[in-house]
Amino acid sequence: MRVVFRRSCGAVAFALLVLSPASAQDTVRVRADGPPKWGSGIRLVQEVAIGQLDGPREYAFGQVRSAVMDPRGGFYLYDFNDRQIRRYDRTGRFLNLVGKKGGGPGEYEQMAGMAVTRDGQLIVHDTRNSRITYFNPDGKVAREFPLLRRAFYVENFIVDTTGRIYLTVPLPGGPAEGAGSRHQYLRLTPYGAVIDSLLLPEITVDRTGPNRGFFLNTSAGSRSSFMELPLREFYPPGGHLFGSSHAYRFVVSRPGEPVLVVERRYTPILLGTEERAEWLASADWLEKNRPGGYKYVIARTKPPIRALMGDHLGRIWVEVFGPAEKRNDPPRPPGDNRPQLTWQERNRFDVFSPTGDYLGRVTLPAETVLLAVRDNRILIRGKGADGEDRVMVYRISLPDRP
């Protein structure tokens, strides 16, 4: 069932969140409670799996931190261990290196973001050398330009679907970080000319859950202690996605377009007895070993949303919480007395169309992390039998398609 309500508003304000500043525009509200448009038989079909502990260097990964997929179906991987970008075709065959570590032309010291243009050029943001470089697919430099202002680490490099570059920078004269900080996007042309600056909208949340918590690293990515978090992500067609972890509701705000508010019914998921006991043990360990005397609250139910993400087609990927599964992880080494999470969730995403239709749920294999999405294919990172990084590409197979 998809119910649409439209109304005009002078300021965009909701019980969930407030966007500021807000322009006068229509608001479209969508109740996306119906069955998935993609059907109930969504499958992930593996097309590529690369990564090995021993063998050719181009297939031996240390820490694959980021990846992007190109229009032809190939992909680029950045290995943090050797500071190297590698290019592969859609079958996973290694093609060539792209640049190398260093400070000279076509080199990078601290790769902070990658993107691919419509014609297949790779864009690399190098924060340490403070520049942006465009590479041709063969790995050679097409052009590069210096950045006159250093980007802030939050949302510091984004390229929209028209090729414009967004860098997050502190407001002149204001604090660079901390409570009360304000930041703006510096919007650039593909050749480095400043188009304008856009103030990042701020959000406030009417809290319904605990706001003090902690994060733990797991084999499926970073996990929070179920505290309430305001969510804000850039939307590739332009604008932002907003939400709160404690309400199955998100907002799509685009300049000059009606604000879209999408809600979907959900059933709260209980933390299992053993799962909650492990989180309580981690909270107790942190309270004893971290200064400040914080007391952490571990809820008995999980919030509906973990994160928001948009793709190049304008679809919205809502990362949702789910039931945990028992893992047979090896014990920590001697001397490491930190509690261990053996109950972990898979990464799950509810996918919505640009107009708010519920398309379906994509559930990743256990202990894998989503790195990139392109059309009906996703690129993920996992671990091999000996702990080595592996990269896989899956095709999203729908019930009525091969």
C-alpha positions in Angstrom: 0.0 0.0 0.0 1.4 3.4 -1.0 -0.5 6.4 0.2 0.5 9.8 -0.9 -0.4 13.1 0.9 0.6 16.5 -0.4 0.5 19.7 1.4 2.1 23.1 1.2 4.3 24.4 4.1 6.1 27.6 4.9 8.9 25.7 6.8 9.9 22.1 6.7 9.2 20.9 10.2 8.3 17.5 11.4 7.9 15.7 14.7 10.8 13.6 13.7 13.3 16.3 12.7 13.6 19.9 11.7 15.6 21.0 8.7 17.1 24.5 8.9 17.3 26.6 6.9 14.2 25.6 5.0 12.6 27.1 1.9 8.9 27.3 1.3 7.9 24.3 -0.8 5.4 21.5 -1.0 5.7 18.4 1.1 4.8 15.0 -0.2 4.2 12.3 2.4 4.3 8.6 1.4 3.1 5.6 3.4 5.1 2.8 1.9 3.6 -0.1 3.8 2.8 -2.3 0.8 4.6 -5.4 -0.6 7.9 -4.9 -2.4 7.7 -3.8 -6.0 10.6 -6.1 -6.8 8.7 -9.1 -5.4 9.4 -11.4 -2.6 12.0 -13.6 -4.3 15.0 -11.2 -4.4 18.3 -13.2 -4.7 22.0 -12.2 -4.8 23.9 -14.0 -7.5 27.6 -13.9 -7.2 29.5 -12.8 -10.3 33.0 -12.0 -9.0 35.1 -13.1 -6.0 38.7 -12.1 -5.7 41.3 -11.8 -2.9 43.8 -14.4 -1.7 46.5 -14.6 1.0 49.2 -15.8 -1.3 49.6 -15.3 -5.0 49.8 -12.3 -7.4 50.1 -9.0 -5.7 47.1 -7.5 -7.5 44.8 -10.1 -5.9 46.3 -10.0 -2.4 44.5 -7.4 -0.4 45.5 -5.9 3.0 42.7 -3.5 3.9 40.3 -2.6 1.2 38.9 0.6 2.6 36.9 1.9 -0.4 35.7 1.1 -3.9 33.7 2.5 -6.8 32.1 0.8 -9.8 32.4 2.3 -13.3 29.6 2.5 -16.0 31.0 -0.5 -17.8 30.7 -2.7 -14.8 34.3 -2.7 -13.7 35.5 -1.4 -10.4 38.4 0.3 -8.6 39.7 -0.8 -5.2 41.8 1.2 -2.8 44.0 -0.9 -0.5 45.0 1.1 2.6 48.0 -1.1 3.4 50.0 -0.2 0.4 48.2 3.1 -0.5 47.3 1.8 -4.0 44.3 2.0 -6.3 43.8 -0.9 -8.6 41.4 -1.3 -11.5 39.5 -4.5 -12.5 37.0 -5.3 -15.2 33.5 -6.6 -14.6 34.8 -10.2 -14.3 37.3 -9.3 -11.6 40.3 -9.5 -14.0 43.1 -7.0 -12.9 43.6 -4.3 -15.6 46.1 -1.8 -14.2 47.3 0.3 -11.3 46.1 3.9 -11.0 48.7 6.4 -9.7 50.8 5.5 -6.7 51.8 6.7 -3.2 53.6 10.0 -3.2 53.4 13.7 -3.5 54.2 14.2 -7.2 51.9 14.5 -10.2 49.5 11.6 -10.4 50.3 10.5 -6.9 48.4 10.5 -3.6 49.3 10.4 0.0 45.9 10.1 1.7 43.0 9.0 -0.5 39.9 10.4 1.1 37.4 9.6 -1.5 36.8 8.3 -5.1 34.1 8.7 -7.7 33.6 7.8 -11.3 32.4 10.2 -14.0 29.8 9.2 -16.6 32.5 8.6 -19.2 34.6 6.4 -16.9 37.2 8.7 -15.5 38.2 8.1 -11.9 38.2 11.2 -9.5 40.5 11.0 -6.4 40.5 13.3 -3.5 43.9 13.5 -1.8 43.6 15.3 1.5 47.3 15.3 2.4 48.4 16.8 -0.9 45.2 18.9 -0.9 44.2 18.2 -4.5 41.8 16.4 -6.8 43.1 14.3 -9.7 41.2 12.9 -12.6 42.6 9.6 -14.0 41.8 8.0 -17.3 40.9 4.3 -17.2 44.4 3.4 -18.2 45.7 4.9 -14.9 47.2 8.0 -16.5 46.5 11.5 -15.3 43.8 13.4 -17.2 44.1 16.6 -15.1 44.5 17.7 -11.5 44.0 20.9 -9.6 44.9 22.0 -6.1 42.4 22.8 -3.3 42.7 26.2 -1.7 40.7 25.2 1.3 41.2 22.0 3.3 38.1 19.8 3.5 36.6 18.8 6.8 36.5 15.1 7.5 32.7 14.8 7.6 31.2 14.2 4.2 34.4 15.7 2.8 34.1 14.6 -0.8 31.0 14.0 -2.9 30.4 14.1 -6.6 26.8 14.4 -7.8 25.2 12.9 -10.9 26.1 16.0 -13.0 29.8 15.8 -12.1 29.9 18.7 -9.7 32.2 18.3 -6.7 31.2 19.0 -3.1 33.8 19.5 -0.3 32.8 20.1 3.3 34.7 23.0 4.8 34.4 25.0 8.1 32.6 28.3 7.9 35.1 31.2 7.9 35.8 32.4 11.4 34.0 29.5 13.1 35.2 26.5 15.0 36.4 23.6 12.9 34.8 20.9 15.1 33.0 20.3 18.3 29.6 21.3 19.7 28.0 24.1 17.9 30.2 23.9 14.8 28.9 24.9 11.4 30.1 23.8 8.0 29.3 24.4 4.4 29.7 22.7 1.1 32.2 24.3 -1.3 30.8 23.4 -4.7 33.2 23.1 -7.6 33.1 22.5 -11.3 34.9 19.4 -12.7 37.9 21.7 -13.4 38.2 23.2 -9.9 36.4 26.5 -10.3 34.3 27.5 -7.3 30.6 27.7 -8.2 29.3 28.7 -4.8 29.0 27.5 -1.2 26.0 25.9 0.4 25.3 25.9 4.1 24.9 22.3 5.4 21.4 22.0 6.8 21.3 21.1 10.5 18.8 18.7 12.0 17.4 18.4 15.5 15.6 15.2 16.7 12.8 14.9 19.2 14.6 12.1 21.1 12.8 9.0 22.1 15.8 6.7 22.9 19.1 7.0 24.7 21.6 9.5 23.2 24.7 8.2 24.9 26.4 5.1 23.6 29.4 3.6 21.9 30.5 1.9 18.7 32.2 -1.4 18.2 34.0 -2.7 15.2 32.8 -6.1 13.9 33.3 -8.3 10.9 30.2 -6.7 9.4 31.3 -3.1 10.0 30.8 -0.6 12.8 28.0 -1.3 15.2 26.4 1.2 17.7 24.9 0.3 21.1 21.4 1.1 19.8 21.4 4.7 20.9 19.4 7.3 19.0 21.3 9.0 16.2 20.3 11.8 13.8 21.0 10.7 10.2 22.1 13.0 7.4 23.6 11.9 4.0 24.2 13.6 0.7 21.8 12.6 -2.0 23.6 12.0 -5.3 21.0 13.7 -7.6 21.3 16.7 -5.3 20.2 17.6 -1.8 20.1 15.5 1.4 18.6 12.5 3.0 17.5 12.9 6.7 16.2 10.7 9.4 16.5 9.4 12.9 17.6 5.9 13.8 14.6 5.6 16.1 11.8 6.1 13.5 11.2 4.3 10.2 10.9 7.6 8.4 13.2 9.4 6.1 13.2 12.7 4.3 14.5 13.5 0.8 15.2 17.2 0.5 16.2 18.6 -3.0 16.6 22.2 -4.0 13.6 23.4 -5.9 11.7 20.1 -5.4 8.9 19.1 -3.1 10.2 17.6 0.1 9.5 13.9 0.2 8.7 12.2 3.5 8.5 8.4 3.4 7.3 6.2 6.3 7.0 2.5 6.6 5.5 0.3 9.3 8.0 -1.9 11.2 7.9 -4.4 14.0 10.5 -3.8 16.8 13.1 -6.5 17.0 14.1 -7.7 20.5 17.7 -8.2 21.5 18.2 -11.9 22.2 19.2 -12.7 25.8 22.7 -13.7 24.9 23.1 -10.9 22.5 22.1 -8.3 25.0 24.3 -9.9 27.7 27.3 -9.4 25.3 26.5 -5.7 24.8 26.0 -5.2 28.5 29.5 -6.8 29.1 31.0 -4.3 26.5 29.3 -1.4 28.2 30.6 -2.5 31.6 34.1 -2.9 30.3 34.0 0.6 28.7 32.6 2.2 31.8 35.5 0.8 33.8 38.3 1.4 31.3 37.3 4.8 29.9 37.7 8.1 31.8 34.6 10.1 32.4 32.4 7.7 34.3 29.8 7.4 31.5 26.9 5.0 32.2 25.6 3.3 29.0 22.1 2.1 28.5 21.5 -1.0 26.4 17.9 -1.1 25.1 15.9 -4.3 24.9 14.7 -3.6 21.4 16.6 -2.4 18.4 15.8 0.8 16.5 14.5 0.5 13.0 17.2 2.3 11.0 21.0 2.2 11.1 21.9 4.4 8.1 20.7 6.1 4.9 22.4 6.0 1.5 21.4 7.2 -2.0 22.7 5.8 -5.3 23.3 7.3 -8.8 19.8 6.2 -9.9 18.2 8.2 -7.1 17.2 5.1 -5.1 17.3 5.3 -1.3 19.0 2.5 0.6 17.8 2.3 4.2 20.1 0.1 6.3 17.8 -1.6 8.9 18.4 -3.6 12.0 17.6 -7.3 12.1 18.0 -10.4 14.2 21.6 -11.4 15.2 23.3 -14.7 14.4 25.7 -16.7 16.5 29.3 -16.6 15.1 32.1 -19.1 15.9 34.8 -16.4 16.2 38.2 -17.5 17.6 38.9 -16.2 21.1 40.9 -13.0 21.6 44.6 -13.4 22.0 46.1 -13.7 25.5 46.1 -10.4 27.4 43.2 -9.0 25.5 40.4 -9.0 28.1 37.8 -7.0 26.0 34.4 -8.7 25.8 33.7 -10.2 22.4 30.5 -10.0 20.3 29.7 -13.4 19.0 26.1 -12.5 18.2 26.2 -10.2 15.1 23.8 -9.0 12.4 24.0 -9.2 8.7 23.8 -5.9 6.8 20.3 -5.5 5.5 18.9 -2.7 3.2 15.4 -1.7 2.3 15.5 -0.1 -1.1 13.1 2.7 -2.2 12.5 4.4 -5.5 13.1 8.1 -5.9 9.4 8.7 -5.4 9.2 6.6 -2.2 7.9 3.2 -3.5 9.2 0.3 -1.5 11.2 -1.9 -3.9 12.5 -4.7 -1.6 15.0 -5.9 0.9 18.6 -6.8 0.0 20.4 -8.9 2.6 24.2 -9.3 2.4 26.0 -12.5 3.1 27.2 -12.9 6.7 30.2 -10.8 7.8 30.3 -8.6 4.7 30.2 -4.9 4.2 28.6 -2.9 1.3 31.2 -0.8 -0.6 29.5 0.3 -3.8 26.2 0.0 -5.8 25.8 0.4 -9.5 22.6 -0.4 -11.4 21.6 -3.9 -10.3 25.0 -4.9 -9.0 26.6 -4.5 -5.6 30.3 -4.7 -4.5 31.0 -6.0 -1.0 34.0 -6.8 1.2 34.4 -9.9 3.3 37.0 -12.1 4.8 38.6 -15.3 3.6 39.4 -18.4 5.7 42.8 -17.0 6.8 41.4 -13.5 7.6 42.4 -12.0 4.2 40.2 -9.3 2.6 38.0 -10.6 -0.2 36.0 -8.5 -2.6 32.8 -9.9 -4.2 30.3 -8.6 -6.8 26.7 -9.8 -6.7 23.9 -9.2 -9.1 20.5 -8.4 -7.6 18.3 -11.0 -9.3 14.6 -10.2 -9.2 11.8 -12.8 -9.4 10.7 -11.9 -13.0 14.2 -11.3 -14.3 17.1 -13.7 -15.0 
